[in-house]
Amino acid sequence: MLKELIRARGVKQKWLASKMGVSEVTVSNWCSGKTVPSPDHLEKLSAILEVEISVLKNING
C-alpha cells in the first residue's frame, strides 16, 4: 500500500528517503512489508504524502 501511495504522489523512494532522513533501503523495506515505520516516521510520512496517519498504520494490511 505504501508503494502505491508513493507512486500516486508521483515521487520516488529515493526522494522520500531523503525527505524522511532515512536510507532508501529503509523505505524499500517499508514498501515491501519487511519492516514498518516507527510512530515518528508515520507522522513524517503523513505530512509528506498528505495522508492521514490512520491510513499509514494499515500499510501492511
C-alpha positions as CSV (number, residue, x, y, z in Angstrom):
1,M,0.0,0.0,0.0
2,L,2.8,2.5,0.8
3,K,4.3,1.8,-2.6
4,E,1.0,2.7,-4.2
5,L,0.8,5.9,-2.2
6,I,4.3,6.9,-3.2
7,R,3.5,6.2,-6.8
8,A,0.2,8.1,-6.6
9,R,2.0,11.2,-5.3
10,G,4.5,11.0,-8.2
11,V,7.6,10.7,-6.0
12,K,10.4,8.3,-5.9
13,Q,11.5,6.2,-2.9
14,K,14.9,7.9,-3.1
15,W,13.3,11.4,-2.8
16,L,11.1,10.2,0.1
17,A,14.1,8.6,1.9
18,S,15.9,12.0,1.6
19,K,12.9,13.9,3.0
20,M,12.5,11.4,5.8
21,G,16.2,11.3,6.8
22,V,16.3,7.5,6.3
23,S,18.0,5.2,3.8
24,E,16.5,4.1,0.6
25,V,16.7,0.5,2.0
26,T,14.5,1.6,4.9
27,V,11.8,3.0,2.6
28,S,12.1,-0.1,0.4
29,N,11.6,-2.3,3.5
30,W,8.5,-0.3,4.4
31,C,7.2,-0.7,0.9
32,S,7.8,-4.5,0.8
33,G,6.4,-5.0,4.3
34,K,9.7,-6.3,5.8
35,T,9.5,-3.6,8.4
36,V,7.0,-0.9,9.5
37,P,7.7,2.8,10.2
38,S,8.0,4.0,13.8
39,P,5.3,6.3,15.1
40,D,7.7,9.3,14.5
41,H,8.2,8.2,10.9
42,L,4.5,7.7,10.4
43,E,3.9,11.3,11.4
44,K,6.6,12.5,8.8
45,L,5.1,10.2,6.1
46,S,1.7,11.6,6.8
47,A,2.8,15.1,6.3
48,I,5.0,14.4,3.3
49,L,2.5,12.2,1.5
50,E,-0.5,14.3,2.7
51,V,-2.5,11.3,4.0
52,E,-4.0,10.6,7.4
53,I,-1.8,8.6,9.9
54,S,-4.7,6.1,10.2
55,V,-4.2,5.2,6.5
56,L,-0.5,4.7,7.0
57,K,-1.0,2.5,10.1
58,N,-2.6,0.0,7.7
59,I,0.3,-0.2,5.2
60,N,0.8,-3.9,5.8
61,G,-2.9,-4.6,5.9
